[in-house]
Amino acid sequence: MPSRNDLNPQSNNDDGTIQLLKGGSLILAVGVVSFLLLMIAFGGVNVEGAHSNPGWLALIIAAMCLPFGLMLTLLGVAKWFRNRSLNRKS
């Protein structure tokens, strides 16, 4: 027989919010560090692209990590606010 907490999905504390926040912020931080390295240490970027091979690699990493990390972090924040409002109602 399922317990009362199994029947109520809102009482489940392990819904992935913490994982989204941790993972999203880590990916976002990697993207920010990669962008800063691109602009400071690897010669920056112009219309034609990066100035060096490590700059291209940093540009690719930043271009992948910044939007994806931002999306995951915002999703985690939205879930956190939703959980907070559900806990206030109950």
C-alpha positions, 0 to 999 in steps of 0.5 A: 500500500503506498504511503500518503507521501507517495500519493502527494507529488508536491511533498516530494523534496527530491524533484530535481530542483537542486540538481538543476540549480547545481548543474546549471550554475556549474555549466554557466560558470564554465561558460563565463570563465571560458569567455573571460579567458577568450577575451583576456588571455587568448587575444579576444575576438573580432569580426573574423573570429578568435585570434588563436587556436585556444581562443577558438576552443574557448569561443566554442565552449562559451557559445555552448555553455552560456545559453545552456547553463542559463536555461538550466539555471533559470529552470531551476530557479523557476522550480524553486519558486514553484516549490516555495509557493506550493509549500506556503499553500499547504 
